Amino acid sequence: MSRILLVVFFFSLVADLIGAEPVRKPHGIDQRELWTTGNIHGSPEPPDPYRTEDAFPKLKFMEPLSVAVVPGQNRFAVATRPGRIHTFEIRPDVDRTNLLIELKRKVYGIAFHPRFAENGYFFVTTIDNEPDAATGNRLLRFRVRDPQQLVADPASEELLLTWPSGGHDGGCVRFGPDGYLYLSTGDGSGIADELQTGQKIDDLLGSVLRIDVDRPSGDRLYSIPPDNPFANRADARGEIWSFGHRQVWKFSFDPPSGRLWAGEVGQDLWEMLYLIRRGGNYGWSVQEGAHPFRPDRPRGPGEFERPVVEHPHSDFRSITGGYVYRSDRLAELKGAYLYGDYDTGRVWLLRYEGEADGRIGKVVEHRQVATTQVRLVEFAQDNAGEVYLVDFAGGGLHRLARTPPQTATAEFPRKLSQTGLFASTKDHLPAKGLIPYSVNAPLWSDGGEKERFLALPGDSQIELDAVIYPHGPTYPDRGWRFPDGTVLVKTFSLPAREGGESSRKRLETRILQHRKMPGNDDEYGAQYWYGYTYLWNDEQTDAELLGPAGLDREYSIKDDAADGGMWTVKWHFPSRAECTLCHTMAAKYVLGVTTLQMNKDHDYGGTIANQLATLAHLNIFKSPLPKPPEELPRLVDYREESQERHLRARAYLHANCAHCHRKWGGGNAEFELQASLPLAETKSVNAPPGQGTFGLTDPRVIVPGDPGRSLVLHRMQLTGLGRMPHIASNVVDRAAVELLTAWIKDLNDEQLLTRPGAIHPRLPEGSQ
């Protein structure tokens, strides 16, 4: 194959020099040669000491958000976002659940009264994400007639408390060792504390609340404990226990130490872990963690509390608070606080010595203990002190298990030339067996150009459109199932001069390696994809492996039309954790090598051929193509003005947004942007914002005919706070802005709302 690629490279160069037209053929490569030089083994870092295992393999829940122990029983209750709350016995072989209640509204939290066996009370938080809803978030109380039967009557509902909704709504609810109920609320806005409520103590937003649900007061079904910090202040809400919070996402008590731990979701740069103390001011939005955010804003009472630890966004993107491990099963973890990150699935350990409120003390141990594929939305703890990881996307509950002893492997390649991917690294000539490819709708990368290769070990094969987890067979987009050891290669380049393609400089080569997990892909997505980045040297002869933390570097591009004749690109090299933000389980991990993206013509060095037809000819697929390529799903190239504008715009949104903005994709808005869906079914048309208004008047995600009120368009024009996509780009795609502006104006034609955005898409079940 290396001989073939050298010939292809030579004739392609000759064709370019003499201006020869490429020739169309049925396939672009005549014969498959095998990739046998792969040398990517093990990991550049030591393996994590723990992995995860399914704690209750026979149970799965639809979007679980909160888990609580039923007092006096060896049972968990699992509250799901759609409003169903189930209970089940805590044992590994459990195979059935009981329905406690169905509320037909979004449920974010559940807690049982400590004397549940006597009074049958449990408490639920429900969320309404309509903007400016003054009572959109609610704390409700329900009752079961017989605590042993665990069946509640929806008619027993009683309203205790409301607080405004608008983006960050909190919703975590627990009982403390003191018998009082604690509840977290968010700042009620989406970006930058638009309401500036973080430092206020005259409303309930941005706080952890503490109330007494056993003693009604006046017309309220609760009272304010007399030792609450603001109980006797007329200018404050007495329910507040702490404030200055952006979005506490899960807190927990550790009775042996007396500590109240909380994970706080940050905004621009940091994710925080706090010890919550009485009357504490946690700084938002004057600060983000320990760092200035809007330092000129008014401050509330008290000095700012500092985080116990912080994570930069190269490590974490959406922290989830956990529990102190108290089980004997993994004795070495006993007394350690476990927490993690929703977006990256990583789990960390922390040990702390000092006072319960965190003012005097120190961290004595802090490290990563597991890398998982779990959408880590909640931790749970049983009566024995065991800690469980709750998977929002997969629906299961997992627990940590020790990583088996590792067999010795070859050293992980520190140079690109050592990976076995290139026959000549300095010439960027791929090794024998690598297959070049391109995509219909590339991800915008700040003007960078990309060269891509697919490496399949030996004679291994791909299963076309076989990956359906976690969505099921009726979901429109499917993924390809790749063999163990597959590597996807992508090299990024920038020109030294605007428009100067011949002056391109290679910046980085990213590789994505697949390692098969034990188990069934169709049941719990048994895949691991590891991302690594190699930085090219100035001589363009080789590239060095980047460390796990990522890097930012500026590059200058000459441009006679720019001020000073030059403009600067701040290029972001992703951390290993950041790779998992886009390459998610919900996106089937691989974004470019899909039917929608690969069904296109490719120039194989002077030969033009369809990529799917070429791969089929090479016997890459385990089964023949189900239809000719021209009848299979595909996106258009949004850069080609000859294509229909509706298809171009939808292809752009699919490539740049849909890996997150899809069901369980990680985007915390609920709309979906896959091109396979008719626009009317994406929940984006006239949908209210979930992350604030960004200063616009009555904005919506997409407003047909009105680009000025459409947040999708507005946020892609930002270059700092609130920019979308929120990673991997610092430069506005001006051509795409023009495209989407014109397209949104076109949407006054209602027929466009009912049309998919791809050619021959796989439509979801029930679509017209």
N, C-alpha and C positions, 0 to 999 in steps of 0.2 A: 504493500500500500504506500510506503514511503516513496518507492520508485514511481508509482502512479501519481502521487501528489506532487513530486518534483516535476514530472512531465506536465501535469495540470498547471502548476505554477509557471513553468516556462512558457507554455503556449498561451496562457492567459496574459503574461507580460508581452509576448509578441503580438497578440491580438490587440492589446491596448495601444501598442506602438504604431501598428499599421492601420488601426481603426476598423478592424474586421468585425463584422456582426456575429454575435454568438449564434450557434446552431441549436434548434429545438430538437430534442430527442425524447423517446418515451421514458427514459431514466437517465440520471446524471452520472452514475458510476456503474461500470459494467459488472464488476465482480467484487464480492466482499472479501476483504482480507482481515485477519483477526488481530485485535489489540492484545498483545501478550507482554508488553513492557511496563505495565502498571506497577508503580512502586509507592503507593500511598497506603501506609499501614499504620494502625494504632492511632495515637493522638499526640500532638506536640506538647500537651500537658499531661500530667498523671491522671488516670481515670478517677472519676468521682467515687467516693467510698460507698455510695448507696445508689440503688436503682429503685424503680417502683414496681409494685405488683398489685394486681386487682384484688382488693380486699373482699369484695362480694361479687364474684364473677358472673353470677346468674341474675344480677340486678342492673338495670339501666334506667335513668330518669331523663325526662325531657327538660333540659335547661335548669338543672338544680342550682340554687343560689344560696340557700341557707340550710344548715343542719344543726339539730339540737337533740340532746339526750332527753328522753321522757323520764322525769324524776321518779325514782322508786322502781324503775323497770330497766331491763337490759335491752332497750329499744332506742333506735334513732328515729327522729322525724325529719323528713326532707321536704323543704318548701321549694317548689319550682316556679320559675318566672311566669308561666301561663296561669298559675293560680291553684294547682293541685298540690295538696300536702299529703304525703304518704308516711306511714310508719312501718318499721320492720325490725325483727329481732336481730341483734348484733351477733352473728355467727357466720363463718365463712361459707357454709353450704346453704344459706338462706335462699329460697327461690320464689318467695312471694311477699307482697306488701299489702297493707291495708290502707284504704283511703280514709284519711282523717276528715278532710273537708275539701270541697272544690269551690273556689271563690269567683272564678271567671273574671279575674283582674290580675294585674301584675303584682306578684308578691316578692318582696326583697328580704324579709327577715322573719324569723320565728323564735319565740322563747316561751318556755313553760314556767308557770308560777312554781316557786320552790315547794309550795304545799299543794301541788297539783293533785296528789292522791286524795286530798281532802276536799278541795274546792273545784277541781276540773277546769281551771282557767289556763288558757294559753293566749299569747299575744302575737300579733302579726303586723308587719308594716307593708303597706301597699303604695304603689308609685303610679302617678299619672304624669306623663312627660309633656303634657301640653304646656306651652310657655305661659308665664304670667298667671298660672293657676294658683290662687292664694291659698287654697286648701287641697292642692293636688296630692300631697303626701299625707298619709294617715297612719296613726297607731290605733289598732283595733283590738278588742278583746272578744274572745269566743269561749264557749263552755261546752264540755262534754258531760252528759248526764251520768255516765258510768265511766270513770277513768280506766277501768279494766277493759272496756269494750273499745275505747278510742275511736268513737264516731261522734263528730260534732254537728250541730244543727246550724246552718248559715243564719237562721233567724235569731240566734243568740248574739249576733253581732252588736257590739257597743263601741261607740267612738270615744276615744280618750283625748286625742291630740291631733292637730293638723299643723303642717308647715308648708310654705310655698314650694312649688316645683319649678324647674327651669333648666335642668342640666345635671348639676351635681346634687343628688338628693339623699345621699347617705343610706339609711335604712337598716343598719346593723342594730340589733336589739339583743341584750343579754341581761340577766339578773346578776347583781354583784353579791359577794359574800355577806354584805350588810342587809340583804333582802330588798334593796331598792332596784328599780328597773332603770337601766342605762340605755340610751338611744343616740345614735349619731345622725347628724344632718349635714348636708353639704352646703356650699355657699350659694346654691340656688341659681347659678349662672353657668355659662359654658367656658368662657375664656377670660382670664385676667380679672376675675371677681368684678364683673361689670356692674353689679349692684353695690359694690364696695361695702359688703356686709360682713366681711371677715373680721374686722376689728370692732364691730358693733356688739353691744350686749343688750340692746333693747328689742332684738328679735331673736328667733330661735335658730337662724341659719348659721352655718359654719361652726357648729358646736357639738359637744357631747353633753347630752341632757341627763338629769338624774331626778326621778320622781318616785313618790310613794303611792303604789297602786292599791294599797290596803286601806287607805284612809281618804275617802272622798272629801272634797272641800267645796262648799257652795254648790254651784251647778256643774262642777268638774268631778270626774270619776277618779281623780287623783289629788294628792296634795304635794306641796313642796317641802322636802325635808328641811328642818330648821337650820341644819349645819351646811346647807348649800351656800356657796360663796356669795351669791347675790340675793339671797332669800329676803333680805330686809331693805333692799335698795328700790326705791320707787322708779328709778330711771332704768331699771334692768329687768330682764326676764329671770325670775327666780329659779326656773328649771335648769339653767345653765350650770354645768359642772366645770367645763373648760371651753375655750373658744379660740378664734384665730385659726380655724381649720379650713382647708380647701375641700377635701373629700376624704374623710376617714373611711377606708375600705377594710372593714373588719377589725374589731378589737376583741380582747379576751382578758379574763382575770386569771391570775395564778394564785389561788388562795394560800399555798404554803409560804410564798414570799410576800404576799400582799400587793403585788404589782398589777397595774392595769396597762397592758401593751396595746398599741394601735399602729397600724400601717396607714400612712397618709400618701395619697396619690398626688404627685406634683404636677407641674405644668411644663415649664420650659426645659429644665436641665436635671431635676433631682426628684428622687423618690425617698421618702423619709420613714423612719421608725422611731416612735416616741414612747416614753413612759408618761402616762396621763396623770396629772396631779390636780388637786382641788384648786379651782380658780386660775389654772394655767392659761397663759396667752401664748399661742403657738405661732404667732407672727404673720399669718396670711392676711392680707396680700401685700403688706409692707415688705415681707420677706417670703422667700420660698426656701423652707428649711432654715439653714444658717446663712443664707445668701440674700443680698438685697434684690427685691423684685420691683416694687413701686415705693421707694423709700420716702417719697414726699407725701404719701397719703397719711390721713389722720390715724393716730394710734389709740388703741383701747388701753384699759388700765393694766398695770403690771409690766414687768420686764419680760422679754421674749424668752420662751423656753427653747433650748437647743435640742436637736435630734440626738438620740442615742447613736444612731448610725445613719448615713445617707448613701444612696446609690446613684451614680450618674446615669444618664439615659443610654449610655453605651452598655450598661449592665442590665438595668431594669427599665421598664416603660410603664408598668401599672402594678404597683405593689399590692400584695394581699397579706394582711396581718394574719398571724397564726396562733400557736399555743406553745406553752412550755411542756416539753415531753416528760411525762411522769410514769411511763410504763416500764416494766421489768424486761420486756421482750428484747429491746435493744438497749441493754444496760448502759452502754457507753454514751448514749444520748440523754440519759436521765438528767433533768435540770436544765437542759438547753432549750432555748426558744427557737422554734422552727417557723419560718415564714418564706414567702416566695413571690414570684412575679407572674401575673396573668399572661402577659404577652410572650415571654421567653420560656416559661415553664420551669425556670430554675428555682431550686430550693436552697436556702441558706440557713446556717446555724449561728446562734449568738449566745454567749454566756456573759452574764453581767453580775458584778459584785458591787453592793452598795445599798443605799437607802431605797425604799420602795418607790418614792416619787422621782427618782433619777437625778436629783439635784447633787447628791454626793455619791459618787460611784464611778466605776470604770468598766469598759468592755475587756474581758480577759481572753475571749476567743471569738473569732468571727471568720467564717469561711463558707464557701459553697460546698454542698454535700450531695447534690443530685441535679442532673440535667434531664428533664422529662419532656414528654409530648402532651402534658396535661394543660388544658386551659384552666389555670389554677384560680378559681373564683372564690374559694372558701376553704378553710381548714375546719376539721371537726375533731372533737375529742370525746372518747367514751369514758365510762366509769372507772376503767382501769388505767386511765392516763394515756392510752394509745392515741396517736395523732393520725388523721386521715386527710388525704388530698382530694378535693372535690373538683371534678372535671365538668365544666359548663358545657363544652362541646360534645364530648364523648358520653357524658351522662353517668359515669361510674365514680365510685369511691376507691381510692388507692391508698397504699401505705408504703413506707420505705422498707427496703430489704437490703442486706449487705451485698455489695458487688462481689461476684465470685472471683477467686484468684485469677489473675490474668497470665496467660502464657506469654513468654517473651516474643516480641516481634521486632522487625527491623526498625531502625530509627526513622521517625517521621521526616520527610524531606524538607529541608530548610531553604532549598533553592528550587525554583521552578524547573531548572534543568535536571533535577534529581527525581522528578515525579514520574518520569516515563511517559509524559504526555507529548513531548516534542522531540522530533528527530534533530532539529536544529533550533535551539531556543533563540539565538540571536537573529535568525531569519524568520522566526515565528512560523516555522514549518512543522506541522503536526506529525506525530508518530504514526507509523503504520497502523491502520485500523481505525483511526479517528475519522469521523464523518462530519464535514462542515455543514452548517445549517444557518438559516435566517428565519425571522418571524414576520408575520404580517404587520403587526402593530407593536413596535418596540416601546419599551418604557423610556420616558424622557429622562435623560441623564445629563442635563446641563450642557447640551451640545456635544457630548462625547459620542464617538463612534465605537461600534462593537464588532468583534469577530468571535464567532461561536463554533464550538465543536462538541460532538457527542462521542463519548468513549464507553463502549460496552465490552466487558471482559470476555475474551475468547469468542465462542460461538453463541453466547447467551442471546436471549430474545426478549422482546417487549410485548406485553399484552395491551392491545389498543383499547382505550376507553373502558378499562376494567375496574378502576378505583372509584368506588361510590361512597365510601365512608368519609365523613360521618353522616351524610345527608340521605343516603338511600337511593334506590334505582329510579325514582321519579324526579329527582333533581336535575336541572337542565345540563349542568356542566359536569363532565367526568374527567378523571385523570388517567394517564397511562401508568401501568404497573411495570416498574423497571427491575431488572435483575440485580442481585446483590453485587456491590462493587461498581455500579455505574458511576461515571463522573461526567458532569456537565462543565464545560470550560467556556469562559467569556473574558476576552481581553478588551479593555477600555483604552481609547486613545483620544487625544486632543490635538488640534492643529496648532502650530506655533504662530500661524497667521490666519486671520479670518478668510475662509474660502480657500485656504492653501492645503488641499488634501495631501499633496506630496510631502508636506512638512509635518505630518502627524507624528506625535510622540506617544509611545505606549506608557500609560500610567500604572495600570494594575491588571493582573489576571486573577479573576475569581474562579474558584472551583467549588462545586457542590457535589459531595460524595454521598452515595446511598449505601446504607448498611441495613440489611434486613434484620428486624427483630423477630424473636420467636413468636408464633401466634398467627392469627388469621387477620389479614388486612381488612376483610369485610366486616369483622366484628369490632375491632378497636384500633384500626389504622396502624398496624405493626410496621412502622417505617421510622427510620432515623435518617435525616439528611444533615450532613455536617458541612458548614461553609468555611472556607479559608481564603485569604487574600495574599497575593504575592505582589510586592512593590518593585517596579522596574527601576534599574539603576540608570544613571544619566547616560551611560555609554550604550544603553539599549541592548546589552549582551545577555542579561539574566535578570531575574527578579528574586527578591528575598521575602521569606515568609513574614508577614506582619504579626505582631503579638496579639493577644486576645482583646486588647482594649480599643483597637481602632486608632484612627489618626485623621487630622485635618491638615491640608497643605494647600497653599495658594500657587496658582499658575497664571502667568501673564500671556495674553494673546494679542498680537499686533493687529490693529484694525484702523485704517486711515479714517474711517467715519466716526471713531470714538474720540471722546475728549482726551487730549494728550496722545492720541494715536495708539492707545492700548487699553484693554480692559482686563479685569482680573476675575478668575474663577476660583472660588474656595471649594476645593474638591474634598469630599468626605470619603475616607476609606472605612468601610463598616467594621465594627467589632464582630466577634464571633456570635455574641448574643443577638446583635441586630439582624443577622441573617434570618433568624427565626421570626422576625416581625412580619415579613412578607411571605416567606416560604412556610406557610401554616398548614395544619391538617385540613382546615376547611377549604383551602385553595388547592388541595391535593399535593401540596409541597412544591411541585414544579410548575412554574408560571409560563415559560416559553415553549416547552416541548409538550404541546397539547394539540389536539386535532384542529381547534380553532386557529391556532397560531402557525402550525406547521403546514397546513394545507395551502401551499403556495408554490410558485416557481422559484427556483434557486439557480444561480449561475455557478455551475461546477467547473469554472475555468474555461469558458468558451462554449459550454454546453448548457442549455436551459432545459430544465426538467422539473416536474412536480416532485416535491420532497416526499410526500406520502407514497407516490408511485415508485420512487427510487428506493425508499426503505423496504417496500413490499418486494420489489425485484431482488433486493439483497437478502431476502428471507429474514429480515429483522423482526417482523411481527410473527407471533405464534400462529395466528390465523390469517387467512386472506382478508383484504379489505372488504367490509360489508357492502360497499357500493363503490363505483368509480369516484375518484377524488372530486370531480366537478359536481357530484351530488352530495358530498359530505360537508359538514359545517366548516365555515371559515369566516374570519374577519377580513375587512378590507384594510389597505394601507391608508391610514388617515392623512398621510402626507401627499397622496395623489389627488390633485384637484379634479381629475376626471371622474372620480368616484362620487356617488351620491352623498350629499352632505350629511344626511341623517346617519348613514352607515359609518361615515368617517368619524363623526362625533362620538357615536356609541363605541366604536373601536378604541378611540383614545381613552374614554372613561374606563373601558374594560381593562386596558393594558396598565393604566396608571392608578386606578382606584379600586377595582373589583376584587383584588386579592384580599383586601380588608373589608370592603363594603359588600359583604355577602353574608349569608346566614352563618353565624358562629365564626366569622372571619377575623374578629378582633377589633374591628371598628365599633365604637360604642354608640354609633347611630344605627338605627334599625333599617335603613334603606339598603337596597342591593343595586349594584351597577353592572352586573354581567350583561354582555351584549345579547345573550340568548333570550333574555326576558323581554317581552314587550314593555315599553317604558311605563305604561299604566300599572304594571304589576311589580315595579321596583320599589314602591312606597316612597318614591322621591318627589313625585309631582305634587306641588303645593303642600309638601310635608313641613311641619313646623321645625325650626332648628332645635337640636338637642344640646348645642354647645354655645348658646348665646347668639346675639344679633349682630355682633361685629360692627355696631354703629349704623347698620342699615335700618331703613324704615319698613317694618312688617316683612322681614325676609322669610323666604322658604328655601328648601333645598334646591328645587328647580321650579321657577314660575314661568309657565308657557307664555311667550311673548314679551317677557320683562327681564332682560339680562341684569338690570340694576338691582333687582331684589333676589336674584338667584345666588345662593351661597356657594354652590359648586363652582361657579365662575369667579365669584369674589375671592374665595380662599386660594384659588390657584394663582392669583395675582399678588398675593402677599409674599414677602421675602423674609419675614421674621415670625413673630407670634401669630399662631393660627394658620400658618401656611399648610397647604395640602398639595402634594403628598408631604407628610410631616417628617420624612427621613429621605436621605439620599439625593436631595435636590435643594439648591440655593439660588437658582436662576429661573426667572419666569420664562415659560415657553410662549413667546409672543405669537407665533403662528397658531398655536393651539387656542390661545385666548381669542383670536379673531375667529377661528373656526367655531368655537362654542358660543360666542356671542351671536353669530349669524344663525346658528342652529336653534338656540333658544328663541330667537325671534320667529323662526320657522314653525315652532311648536304651537302657534295659534291654529295651525292646521291639525285638528283633533285626530285625523286619521294616522298621523305619525305616532300618537300615543299608543296606538294598538299594535304597532308594528315592532317586531324584534329589531335588534341592531346588528345582527349577523346574517350571513347568507346560509340558507339551509340549516338553521340552528336546531339543536335538540331542544324541543319545547318542554317546559314543565307540564306534568300531568294536569289536565283541566284547562290549559290555555287554549284560546281560540286560534 
